Amino acid sequence: MSRITIRAIGLATALIGVLIGVYGTQTFATAVGLAGTGGALTVTGCRVDVSYSDRDREDDDRHETRRCWGEFSAANGSDFDPQHELVSDEAQPGDRVEVRDNGTIYMEPNAASATGGAAIIFIGLGMLVLGGLILITGRRPSAGAMEQSQRFNAAVRALPFGRTAFWTFLGSFAAGLLSFGLAELL
């Protein structure tokens, strides 16, 4: 693969990282109340969607998502939506659930939503740094080719900021994975 192609892959990875980071920042800001419109969703109905991670539909691959819908009214009276959806494990028809609307989704402002938003930011940062390193060095790591990965590692270490960037990349992905795990527990 030519260096131009590898650098294009690095640029694409960095740009995707930026987009993911922006989405994560919006999600995090909404979850902690810094963005979006606060209000209440009066639940009128709920359903459970079932999906499987592979085709054989075994019980250990089963994933259930509980979705509720209803009327949203903003706390300041600026917005009203007669039919909108919210992913919630606890809401029941008739409940009034405090939510925030960021223009795309409704979310409950809680620790799990904030942790999930932080996880998305960390993953985006990791992709941005990795893409930047690939773009700058013109080399890429490869799980299947140890020599290629060693050349990438040597090129990164030769950069004045290489070690810091590499540890930022690893730390971002580790923090992202831990945050996703924590969000599932909350």
Backbone hydrogen bonds, N-H to C=O, Kabsch-Sander energy under -0.5 kcal/mol:
donor,donor_aa,acceptor,acceptor_aa,energy
6,I,2,S,-2.4
7,R,3,R,-2.8
8,A,4,I,-2.2
9,I,5,T,-2.1
10,G,6,I,-2.3
11,L,7,R,-2.6
12,A,8,A,-2.6
13,T,9,I,-2.6
14,A,10,G,-2.4
15,L,11,L,-2.6
16,I,12,A,-2.5
17,G,13,T,-2.2
18,V,14,A,-2.1
19,L,15,L,-2.4
20,I,16,I,-2.7
21,G,17,G,-2.5
22,V,18,V,-2.6
23,Y,19,L,-2.3
24,G,20,I,-2.7
25,T,21,G,-2.5
26,Q,22,V,-2.3
27,T,23,Y,-2.5
28,F,24,G,-3.0
29,A,25,T,-2.8
30,T,26,Q,-2.1
31,A,27,T,-2.4
32,V,28,F,-2.0
33,G,30,T,-0.9
34,L,29,A,-2.5
35,A,29,A,-1.4
37,T,101,D,-2.9
38,G,36,G,-0.5
39,G,99,V,-2.1
40,A,73,S,-2.2
41,L,97,V,-2.8
42,T,40,A,-0.6
42,T,71,E,-3.0
43,V,41,L,-0.8
43,V,95,D,-2.8
44,T,69,W,-3.1
45,G,69,W,-1.5
47,R,67,R,-2.6
49,D,47,R,-0.5
49,D,65,T,-3.3
51,S,63,H,-2.7
53,S,61,D,-1.4
57,R,54,D,-0.9
61,D,58,E,-1.7
62,R,59,D,-1.3
63,H,51,S,-3.1
65,T,49,D,-2.8
67,R,47,R,-2.7
67,R,65,T,-0.6
68,C,86,L,-3.3
69,W,45,G,-2.5
70,G,84,H,-2.0
71,E,42,T,-1.7
72,F,81,D,-3.0
73,S,40,A,-2.3
74,A,79,D,-2.7
75,A,38,G,-2.9
77,G,74,A,-1.2
81,D,72,F,-2.6
84,H,70,G,-2.5
86,L,68,C,-3.3
88,S,66,R,-1.8
88,S,86,L,-0.7
94,G,43,V,-3.4
95,D,92,Q,-2.5
97,V,41,L,-2.7
97,V,95,D,-0.6
99,V,39,G,-2.2
100,R,107,M,-2.4
101,D,37,T,-2.5
102,N,100,R,-0.6
102,N,105,I,-1.9
106,Y,85,E,-0.5
107,M,100,R,-2.2
110,N,108,E,-1.4
114,A,110,N,-2.1
115,T,111,A,-2.7
116,G,112,A,-2.3
117,G,113,S,-2.2
118,A,114,A,-2.2
119,A,115,T,-2.2
120,I,116,G,-1.9
121,I,117,G,-1.9
122,F,118,A,-2.4
123,I,119,A,-2.3
124,G,120,I,-2.4
125,L,121,I,-2.6
126,G,122,F,-2.5
127,M,123,I,-2.3
128,L,124,G,-2.4
129,V,125,L,-2.6
130,L,126,G,-2.6
131,G,127,M,-2.8
132,G,128,L,-2.4
133,L,129,V,-2.5
134,I,130,L,-2.4
135,L,131,G,-2.6
136,I,132,G,-2.7
137,T,133,L,-2.5
138,G,134,I,-2.1
146,M,144,G,-0.6
149,S,145,A,-2.0
150,Q,146,M,-2.3
151,R,147,E,-2.1
152,F,148,Q,-2.1
153,N,149,S,-2.6
154,A,150,Q,-2.5
155,A,151,R,-2.3
156,V,152,F,-2.4
157,R,153,N,-2.4
158,A,154,A,-1.4
159,L,155,A,-0.6
159,L,156,V,-1.1
162,G,159,L,-1.2
165,A,161,F,-2.7
166,F,162,G,-2.8
167,W,163,R,-2.5
168,T,164,T,-2.2
169,F,165,A,-2.5
170,L,166,F,-2.5
171,G,167,W,-2.7
172,S,168,T,-2.5
173,F,169,F,-2.0
174,A,170,L,-2.4
175,A,171,G,-2.9
176,G,172,S,-2.5
177,L,173,F,-2.6
178,L,174,A,-2.6
179,S,175,A,-2.5
180,F,176,G,-2.4
181,G,177,L,-2.2
182,L,178,L,-2.6
183,A,179,S,-2.7
184,E,180,F,-1.6
185,L,181,G,-1.3
186,L,182,L,-1.8
